[in-house]
Amino acid sequence: MPSFVLGDATDALDPPSADVMLRLIVELLPLAGIVLIGRHPGSAEIFSRRLTLERAADGDILLNEVYARRQAAKAPRPRLLSVIDWLREGYGR
């Protein structure tokens, strides 16, 4: 059975168009599992199941770790000594 994950696939659509798009997918792929991530502007009745994620009280710890990793990745890294610089410095000293 094929599965599809649609990230923010219907966010930019008006509610009727979002519902039509999902109904077409369901009709064309009746055995497929479809996970829609984002805010669906259309009718909630189109879905057979709904999962709502809520932030845990201690969830900010994870967010702080993610922020710290992103900041570390943005920090300038020391430039490796290129062959040209190495030759300029005199490689035989």
Backbone atoms as SQL, in Angstrom:
CREATE TABLE atoms (id INTEGER PRIMARY KEY, chain TEXT, resi INTEGER, resn TEXT, atom TEXT, x REAL, y REAL, z REAL);
INSERT INTO atoms VALUES
  (1, 'A', 1, 'MET', 'N', 0.851, -1.180, 0.000),
  (2, 'A', 1, 'MET', 'CA', 0.000, 0.000, 0.000),
  (3, 'A', 1, 'MET', 'C', 0.893, 1.238, 0.000),
  (4, 'A', 2, 'PRO', 'N', 0.755, 2.120, -0.989),
  (5, 'A', 2, 'PRO', 'CA', 1.570, 3.338, -1.034),
  (6, 'A', 2, 'PRO', 'C', 1.138, 4.326, 0.042),
  (7, 'A', 3, 'SER', 'N', 2.088, 5.123, 0.493),
  (8, 'A', 3, 'SER', 'CA', 1.807, 6.169, 1.468),
  (9, 'A', 3, 'SER', 'C', 2.362, 7.484, 0.945),
  (10, 'A', 4, 'PHE', 'N', 1.686, 8.553, 1.299),
  (11, 'A', 4, 'PHE', 'CA', 2.105, 9.879, 0.868),
  (12, 'A', 4, 'PHE', 'C', 2.072, 10.827, 2.058),
  (13, 'A', 5, 'VAL', 'N', 3.058, 11.695, 2.128),
  (14, 'A', 5, 'VAL', 'CA', 3.072, 12.752, 3.131),
  (15, 'A', 5, 'VAL', 'C', 3.001, 14.065, 2.371),
  (16, 'A', 6, 'LEU', 'N', 1.986, 14.839, 2.682),
  (17, 'A', 6, 'LEU', 'CA', 1.782, 16.124, 2.022),
  (18, 'A', 6, 'LEU', 'C', 2.055, 17.226, 3.036),
  (19, 'A', 7, 'GLY', 'N', 3.130, 17.941, 2.872),
  (20, 'A', 7, 'GLY', 'CA', 3.476, 19.015, 3.786),
  (21, 'A', 7, 'GLY', 'C', 2.972, 20.344, 3.282),
  (22, 'A', 8, 'ASP', 'N', 2.087, 20.959, 4.020),
  (23, 'A', 8, 'ASP', 'CA', 1.513, 22.270, 3.669),
  (24, 'A', 8, 'ASP', 'C', 0.922, 22.279, 2.267),
  (25, 'A', 9, 'ALA', 'N', 0.382, 21.158, 1.845),
  (26, 'A', 9, 'ALA', 'CA', -0.114, 21.016, 0.473),
  (27, 'A', 9, 'ALA', 'C', -1.383, 21.814, 0.214),
  (28, 'A', 10, 'THR', 'N', -2.195, 22.057, 1.232),
  (29, 'A', 10, 'THR', 'CA', -3.466, 22.751, 1.017),
  (30, 'A', 10, 'THR', 'C', -3.516, 24.117, 1.690),
  (31, 'A', 11, 'ASP', 'N', -2.443, 24.537, 2.314),
  (32, 'A', 11, 'ASP', 'CA', -2.451, 25.794, 3.069),
  (33, 'A', 11, 'ASP', 'C', -2.795, 27.012, 2.220),
  (34, 'A', 12, 'ALA', 'N', -2.325, 27.049, 0.983),
  (35, 'A', 12, 'ALA', 'CA', -2.526, 28.233, 0.142),
  (36, 'A', 12, 'ALA', 'C', -3.839, 28.202, -0.632),
  (37, 'A', 13, 'LEU', 'N', -4.569, 27.103, -0.527),
  (38, 'A', 13, 'LEU', 'CA', -5.816, 26.979, -1.278),
  (39, 'A', 13, 'LEU', 'C', -7.003, 27.511, -0.485),
  (40, 'A', 14, 'ASP', 'N', -8.049, 27.909, -1.202),
  (41, 'A', 14, 'ASP', 'CA', -9.287, 28.270, -0.524),
  (42, 'A', 14, 'ASP', 'C', -9.944, 26.966, -0.057),
  (43, 'A', 15, 'PRO', 'N', -10.823, 27.005, 0.965),
  (44, 'A', 15, 'PRO', 'CA', -11.395, 25.778, 1.526),
  (45, 'A', 15, 'PRO', 'C', -12.033, 24.829, 0.512),
  (46, 'A', 16, 'PRO', 'N', -12.882, 25.295, -0.407),
  (47, 'A', 16, 'PRO', 'CA', -13.464, 24.341, -1.364),
  (48, 'A', 16, 'PRO', 'C', -12.413, 23.661, -2.253),
  (49, 'A', 17, 'SER', 'N', -11.425, 24.422, -2.709),
  (50, 'A', 17, 'SER', 'CA', -10.378, 23.845, -3.564),
  (51, 'A', 17, 'SER', 'C', -9.539, 22.830, -2.807),
  (52, 'A', 18, 'ALA', 'N', -9.256, 23.107, -1.536),
  (53, 'A', 18, 'ALA', 'CA', -8.488, 22.167, -0.717),
  (54, 'A', 18, 'ALA', 'C', -9.233, 20.848, -0.579),
  (55, 'A', 19, 'ASP', 'N', -10.540, 20.930, -0.339),
  (56, 'A', 19, 'ASP', 'CA', -11.343, 19.705, -0.220),
  (57, 'A', 19, 'ASP', 'C', -11.388, 18.940, -1.539),
  (58, 'A', 20, 'VAL', 'N', -11.546, 19.651, -2.659),
  (59, 'A', 20, 'VAL', 'CA', -11.589, 18.997, -3.966),
  (60, 'A', 20, 'VAL', 'C', -10.270, 18.276, -4.238),
  (61, 'A', 21, 'MET', 'N', -9.164, 18.933, -3.941),
  (62, 'A', 21, 'MET', 'CA', -7.860, 18.319, -4.184),
  (63, 'A', 21, 'MET', 'C', -7.707, 17.018, -3.394),
  (64, 'A', 22, 'LEU', 'N', -8.060, 17.042, -2.120),
  (65, 'A', 22, 'LEU', 'CA', -7.928, 15.830, -1.308),
  (66, 'A', 22, 'LEU', 'C', -8.892, 14.744, -1.746),
  (67, 'A', 23, 'ARG', 'N', -10.093, 15.116, -2.129),
  (68, 'A', 23, 'ARG', 'CA', -11.052, 14.110, -2.618),
  (69, 'A', 23, 'ARG', 'C', -10.542, 13.443, -3.897),
  (70, 'A', 24, 'LEU', 'N', -9.915, 14.218, -4.782),
  (71, 'A', 24, 'LEU', 'CA', -9.345, 13.653, -6.005),
  (72, 'A', 24, 'LEU', 'C', -8.242, 12.653, -5.683),
  (73, 'A', 25, 'ILE', 'N', -7.384, 12.995, -4.739),
  (74, 'A', 25, 'ILE', 'CA', -6.312, 12.080, -4.347),
  (75, 'A', 25, 'ILE', 'C', -6.893, 10.786, -3.786),
  (76, 'A', 26, 'VAL', 'N', -7.903, 10.925, -2.927),
  (77, 'A', 26, 'VAL', 'CA', -8.531, 9.742, -2.327),
  (78, 'A', 26, 'VAL', 'C', -9.211, 8.879, -3.387),
  (79, 'A', 27, 'GLU', 'N', -9.859, 9.517, -4.361),
  (80, 'A', 27, 'GLU', 'CA', -10.530, 8.761, -5.427),
  (81, 'A', 27, 'GLU', 'C', -9.537, 8.062, -6.336),
  (82, 'A', 28, 'LEU', 'N', -8.450, 8.748, -6.675),
  (83, 'A', 28, 'LEU', 'CA', -7.468, 8.170, -7.585),
  (84, 'A', 28, 'LEU', 'C', -6.576, 7.125, -6.914),
  (85, 'A', 29, 'LEU', 'N', -6.370, 7.264, -5.610),
  (86, 'A', 29, 'LEU', 'CA', -5.502, 6.344, -4.867),
  (87, 'A', 29, 'LEU', 'C', -6.242, 5.822, -3.636),
  (88, 'A', 30, 'PRO', 'N', -7.259, 4.997, -3.832),
  (89, 'A', 30, 'PRO', 'CA', -8.104, 4.585, -2.707),
  (90, 'A', 30, 'PRO', 'C', -7.385, 3.737, -1.647),
  (91, 'A', 31, 'LEU', 'N', -6.300, 3.079, -2.001),
  (92, 'A', 31, 'LEU', 'CA', -5.591, 2.243, -1.036),
  (93, 'A', 31, 'LEU', 'C', -4.411, 2.951, -0.378),
  (94, 'A', 32, 'ALA', 'N', -4.176, 4.186, -0.770),
  (95, 'A', 32, 'ALA', 'CA', -3.017, 4.919, -0.254),
  (96, 'A', 32, 'ALA', 'C', -3.287, 5.483, 1.136),
  (97, 'A', 33, 'GLY', 'N', -2.244, 5.512, 1.920),
  (98, 'A', 33, 'GLY', 'CA', -2.296, 6.212, 3.203),
  (99, 'A', 33, 'GLY', 'C', -1.767, 7.615, 2.989),
  (100, 'A', 34, 'ILE', 'N', -2.519, 8.603, 3.398),
  (101, 'A', 34, 'ILE', 'CA', -2.137, 9.994, 3.166),
  (102, 'A', 34, 'ILE', 'C', -2.036, 10.704, 4.501),
  (103, 'A', 35, 'VAL', 'N', -0.890, 11.355, 4.717),
  (104, 'A', 35, 'VAL', 'CA', -0.689, 12.157, 5.921),
  (105, 'A', 35, 'VAL', 'C', -0.544, 13.599, 5.459),
  (106, 'A', 36, 'LEU', 'N', -1.417, 14.447, 5.950),
  (107, 'A', 36, 'LEU', 'CA', -1.381, 15.860, 5.593),
  (108, 'A', 36, 'LEU', 'C', -0.821, 16.616, 6.790),
  (109, 'A', 37, 'ILE', 'N', 0.286, 17.294, 6.573),
  (110, 'A', 37, 'ILE', 'CA', 0.918, 18.070, 7.644),
  (111, 'A', 37, 'ILE', 'C', 0.685, 19.541, 7.351),
  (112, 'A', 38, 'GLY', 'N', 0.159, 20.252, 8.309),
  (113, 'A', 38, 'GLY', 'CA', -0.116, 21.670, 8.138),
  (114, 'A', 38, 'GLY', 'C', -1.543, 21.979, 8.524),
  (115, 'A', 39, 'ARG', 'N', -1.981, 23.149, 8.143),
  (116, 'A', 39, 'ARG', 'CA', -3.351, 23.570, 8.446),
  (117, 'A', 39, 'ARG', 'C', -4.188, 23.412, 7.189),
  (118, 'A', 40, 'HIS', 'N', -5.193, 22.573, 7.274),
  (119, 'A', 40, 'HIS', 'CA', -6.082, 22.360, 6.139),
  (120, 'A', 40, 'HIS', 'C', -7.229, 23.356, 6.241),
  (121, 'A', 41, 'PRO', 'N', -7.380, 24.247, 5.254),
  (122, 'A', 41, 'PRO', 'CA', -8.419, 25.272, 5.350),
  (123, 'A', 41, 'PRO', 'C', -9.825, 24.740, 5.098),
  (124, 'A', 42, 'GLY', 'N', -9.920, 23.526, 4.586),
  (125, 'A', 42, 'GLY', 'CA', -11.221, 22.978, 4.225),
  (126, 'A', 42, 'GLY', 'C', -11.915, 22.273, 5.373),
  (127, 'A', 43, 'SER', 'N', -12.809, 21.400, 5.015),
  (128, 'A', 43, 'SER', 'CA', -13.646, 20.696, 5.973),
  (129, 'A', 43, 'SER', 'C', -12.864, 19.597, 6.691),
  (130, 'A', 44, 'ALA', 'N', -13.084, 19.455, 7.987),
  (131, 'A', 44, 'ALA', 'CA', -12.429, 18.409, 8.774),
  (132, 'A', 44, 'ALA', 'C', -13.057, 17.046, 8.510),
  (133, 'A', 45, 'GLU', 'N', -14.275, 17.018, 7.967),
  (134, 'A', 45, 'GLU', 'CA', -14.965, 15.755, 7.713),
  (135, 'A', 45, 'GLU', 'C', -14.307, 14.922, 6.614),
  (136, 'A', 46, 'ILE', 'N', -13.427, 15.530, 5.825),
  (137, 'A', 46, 'ILE', 'CA', -12.773, 14.814, 4.748),
  (138, 'A', 46, 'ILE', 'C', -11.788, 13.773, 5.277),
  (139, 'A', 47, 'PHE', 'N', -11.343, 13.938, 6.514),
  (140, 'A', 47, 'PHE', 'CA', -10.353, 13.048, 7.106),
  (141, 'A', 47, 'PHE', 'C', -11.015, 11.949, 7.916),
  (142, 'A', 48, 'SER', 'N', -10.413, 10.764, 7.881),
  (143, 'A', 48, 'SER', 'CA', -10.928, 9.662, 8.701),
  (144, 'A', 48, 'SER', 'C', -10.309, 9.677, 10.098),
  (145, 'A', 49, 'ARG', 'N', -9.143, 10.293, 10.234),
  (146, 'A', 49, 'ARG', 'CA', -8.478, 10.410, 11.537),
  (147, 'A', 49, 'ARG', 'C', -7.807, 11.769, 11.629),
  (148, 'A', 50, 'ARG', 'N', -7.613, 12.219, 12.866),
  (149, 'A', 50, 'ARG', 'CA', -6.943, 13.499, 13.083),
  (150, 'A', 50, 'ARG', 'C', -6.029, 13.371, 14.282),
  (151, 'A', 51, 'LEU', 'N', -4.807, 13.833, 14.133),
  (152, 'A', 51, 'LEU', 'CA', -3.829, 13.812, 15.207),
  (153, 'A', 51, 'LEU', 'C', -3.391, 15.250, 15.441),
  (154, 'A', 52, 'THR', 'N', -3.565, 15.719, 16.665),
  (155, 'A', 52, 'THR', 'CA', -3.162, 17.076, 17.011),
  (156, 'A', 52, 'THR', 'C', -1.993, 16.994, 17.976),
  (157, 'A', 53, 'LEU', 'N', -0.891, 17.618, 17.617),
  (158, 'A', 53, 'LEU', 'CA', 0.290, 17.629, 18.473),
  (159, 'A', 53, 'LEU', 'C', 0.282, 18.886, 19.324),
  (160, 'A', 54, 'GLU', 'N', 0.565, 18.710, 20.583),
  (161, 'A', 54, 'GLU', 'CA', 0.653, 19.845, 21.492),
  (162, 'A', 54, 'GLU', 'C', 2.030, 19.861, 22.112),
  (163, 'A', 55, 'ARG', 'N', 2.544, 21.052, 22.343),
  (164, 'A', 55, 'ARG', 'CA', 3.867, 21.185, 22.933),
  (165, 'A', 55, 'ARG', 'C', 3.830, 20.784, 24.406),
  (166, 'A', 56, 'ALA', 'N', 4.768, 19.938, 24.792),
  (167, 'A', 56, 'ALA', 'CA', 4.880, 19.525, 26.191),
  (168, 'A', 56, 'ALA', 'C', 5.458, 20.677, 27.005),
  (169, 'A', 57, 'ALA', 'N', 5.208, 20.648, 28.311),
  (170, 'A', 57, 'ALA', 'CA', 5.692, 21.710, 29.186),
  (171, 'A', 57, 'ALA', 'C', 7.213, 21.844, 29.120),
  (172, 'A', 58, 'ASP', 'N', 7.912, 20.739, 28.964),
  (173, 'A', 58, 'ASP', 'CA', 9.371, 20.800, 28.899),
  (174, 'A', 58, 'ASP', 'C', 9.880, 20.803, 27.457),
  (175, 'A', 59, 'GLY', 'N', 9.007, 21.056, 26.491),
  (176, 'A', 59, 'GLY', 'CA', 9.393, 21.054, 25.092),
  (177, 'A', 59, 'GLY', 'C', 10.364, 22.164, 24.732),
  (178, 'A', 60, 'ASP', 'N', 10.404, 23.229, 25.546),
  (179, 'A', 60, 'ASP', 'CA', 11.307, 24.325, 25.232),
  (180, 'A', 60, 'ASP', 'C', 12.762, 23.912, 25.350),
  (181, 'A', 61, 'ILE', 'N', 13.056, 22.858, 26.092),
  (182, 'A', 61, 'ILE', 'CA', 14.435, 22.384, 26.199),
  (183, 'A', 61, 'ILE', 'C', 14.912, 21.914, 24.835),
  (184, 'A', 62, 'LEU', 'N', 14.106, 21.143, 24.165),
  (185, 'A', 62, 'LEU', 'CA', 14.464, 20.669, 22.834),
  (186, 'A', 62, 'LEU', 'C', 14.628, 21.846, 21.881),
  (187, 'A', 63, 'LEU', 'N', 13.712, 22.810, 21.953),
  (188, 'A', 63, 'LEU', 'CA', 13.807, 23.968, 21.076),
  (189, 'A', 63, 'LEU', 'C', 15.092, 24.738, 21.332),
  (190, 'A', 64, 'ASN', 'N', 15.502, 24.845, 22.597),
  (191, 'A', 64, 'ASN', 'CA', 16.753, 25.528, 22.901),
  (192, 'A', 64, 'ASN', 'C', 17.950, 24.774, 22.327),
  (193, 'A', 65, 'GLU', 'N', 17.914, 23.453, 22.381),
  (194, 'A', 65, 'GLU', 'CA', 19.000, 22.661, 21.813),
  (195, 'A', 65, 'GLU', 'C', 19.063, 22.838, 20.294),
  (196, 'A', 66, 'VAL', 'N', 17.913, 22.847, 19.654),
  (197, 'A', 66, 'VAL', 'CA', 17.874, 23.044, 18.202),
  (198, 'A', 66, 'VAL', 'C', 18.423, 24.431, 17.859),
  (199, 'A', 67, 'TYR', 'N', 18.034, 25.449, 18.625),
  (200, 'A', 67, 'TYR', 'CA', 18.514, 26.813, 18.388),
  (201, 'A', 67, 'TYR', 'C', 20.032, 26.874, 18.558),
  (202, 'A', 68, 'ALA', 'N', 20.548, 26.234, 19.609),
  (203, 'A', 68, 'ALA', 'CA', 21.991, 26.247, 19.857),
  (204, 'A', 68, 'ALA', 'C', 22.739, 25.573, 18.717),
  (205, 'A', 69, 'ARG', 'N', 22.213, 24.477, 18.201),
  (206, 'A', 69, 'ARG', 'CA', 22.870, 23.796, 17.085),
  (207, 'A', 69, 'ARG', 'C', 22.869, 24.662, 15.832),
  (208, 'A', 70, 'ARG', 'N', 21.766, 25.351, 15.588),
  (209, 'A', 70, 'ARG', 'CA', 21.706, 26.224, 14.412),
  (210, 'A', 70, 'ARG', 'C', 22.690, 27.380, 14.542),
  (211, 'A', 71, 'GLN', 'N', 22.784, 27.943, 15.736),
  (212, 'A', 71, 'GLN', 'CA', 23.721, 29.039, 15.947),
  (213, 'A', 71, 'GLN', 'C', 25.160, 28.556, 15.766),
  (214, 'A', 72, 'ALA', 'N', 25.470, 27.371, 16.278),
  (215, 'A', 72, 'ALA', 'CA', 26.822, 26.825, 16.129),
  (216, 'A', 72, 'ALA', 'C', 27.146, 26.580, 14.662),
  (217, 'A', 73, 'ALA', 'N', 26.168, 26.152, 13.887),
  (218, 'A', 73, 'ALA', 'CA', 26.393, 25.898, 12.464),
  (219, 'A', 73, 'ALA', 'C', 26.635, 27.199, 11.706),
  (220, 'A', 74, 'LYS', 'N', 26.077, 28.307, 12.183),
  (221, 'A', 74, 'LYS', 'CA', 26.257, 29.596, 11.518),
  (222, 'A', 74, 'LYS', 'C', 27.587, 30.256, 11.879),
  (223, 'A', 75, 'ALA', 'N', 28.191, 29.825, 12.981),
  (224, 'A', 75, 'ALA', 'CA', 29.433, 30.447, 13.443),
  (225, 'A', 75, 'ALA', 'C', 30.530, 30.226, 12.408),
  (226, 'A', 76, 'PRO', 'N', 31.372, 31.236, 12.203),
  (227, 'A', 76, 'PRO', 'CA', 32.455, 31.062, 11.229),
  (228, 'A', 76, 'PRO', 'C', 33.418, 29.968, 11.688),
  (229, 'A', 77, 'ARG', 'N', 33.790, 29.150, 10.752),
  (230, 'A', 77, 'ARG', 'CA', 34.722, 28.066, 11.060),
  (231, 'A', 77, 'ARG', 'C', 36.127, 28.508, 10.666),
  (232, 'A', 78, 'PRO', 'N', 37.122, 27.992, 11.375),
  (233, 'A', 78, 'PRO', 'CA', 38.487, 28.355, 10.993),
  (234, 'A', 78, 'PRO', 'C', 38.801, 27.828, 9.596),
  (235, 'A', 79, 'ARG', 'N', 39.437, 28.671, 8.813),
  (236, 'A', 79, 'ARG', 'CA', 39.759, 28.301, 7.444),
  (237, 'A', 79, 'ARG', 'C', 40.939, 27.351, 7.455),
  (238, 'A', 80, 'LEU', 'N', 40.784, 26.269, 6.740),
  (239, 'A', 80, 'LEU', 'CA', 41.885, 25.330, 6.626),
  (240, 'A', 80, 'LEU', 'C', 43.006, 25.957, 5.813),
  (241, 'A', 81, 'LEU', 'N', 44.214, 25.653, 6.178),
  (242, 'A', 81, 'LEU', 'CA', 45.369, 26.198, 5.483),
  (243, 'A', 81, 'LEU', 'C', 45.416, 25.614, 4.072),
  (244, 'A', 82, 'SER', 'N', 45.259, 26.477, 3.105),
  (245, 'A', 82, 'SER', 'CA', 45.268, 26.001, 1.723),
  (246, 'A', 82, 'SER', 'C', 46.699, 25.689, 1.300),
  (247, 'A', 83, 'VAL', 'N', 46.841, 24.978, 0.227),
  (248, 'A', 83, 'VAL', 'CA', 48.162, 24.623, -0.298),
  (249, 'A', 83, 'VAL', 'C', 48.941, 25.883, -0.645),
  (250, 'A', 84, 'ILE', 'N', 48.255, 26.885, -1.187),
  (251, 'A', 84, 'ILE', 'CA', 48.928, 28.143, -1.557),
  (252, 'A', 84, 'ILE', 'C', 49.507, 28.802, -0.320),
  (253, 'A', 85, 'ASP', 'N', 48.690, 28.907, 0.759),
  (254, 'A', 85, 'ASP', 'CA', 49.190, 29.510, 1.999),
  (255, 'A', 85, 'ASP', 'C', 50.350, 28.704, 2.555),
  (256, 'A', 86, 'TRP', 'N', 50.270, 27.415, 2.461),
  (257, 'A', 86, 'TRP', 'CA', 51.314, 26.539, 2.981),
  (258, 'A', 86, 'TRP', 'C', 52.619, 26.776, 2.220),
  (259, 'A', 87, 'LEU', 'N', 52.511, 26.911, 0.881),
  (260, 'A', 87, 'LEU', 'CA', 53.707, 27.176, 0.080),
  (261, 'A', 87, 'LEU', 'C', 54.284, 28.554, 0.386),
  (262, 'A', 88, 'ARG', 'N', 53.402, 29.541, 0.597),
  (263, 'A', 88, 'ARG', 'CA', 53.869, 30.898, 0.924),
  (264, 'A', 88, 'ARG', 'C', 54.621, 30.923, 2.240),
  (265, 'A', 89, 'GLU', 'N', 54.180, 30.121, 3.181),
  (266, 'A', 89, 'GLU', 'CA', 54.834, 30.097, 4.497),
  (267, 'A', 89, 'GLU', 'C', 56.166, 29.351, 4.447),
  (268, 'A', 90, 'GLY', 'N', 56.420, 28.632, 3.418),
  (269, 'A', 90, 'GLY', 'CA', 57.660, 27.877, 3.298),
  (270, 'A', 90, 'GLY', 'C', 57.485, 26.504, 3.926),
  (271, 'A', 91, 'TYR', 'N', 57.183, 25.544, 3.135),
  (272, 'A', 91, 'TYR', 'CA', 56.822, 24.214, 3.614),
  (273, 'A', 91, 'TYR', 'C', 58.013, 23.451, 4.173),
  (274, 'A', 92, 'GLY', 'N', 59.226, 23.890, 3.924),
  (275, 'A', 92, 'GLY', 'CA', 60.377, 23.102, 4.376),
  (276, 'A', 92, 'GLY', 'C', 60.992, 23.596, 5.681),
  (277, 'A', 93, 'ARG', 'N', 60.392, 24.554, 6.307),
  (278, 'A', 93, 'ARG', 'CA', 61.006, 25.122, 7.517),
  (279, 'A', 93, 'ARG', 'C', 60.862, 24.238, 8.702);
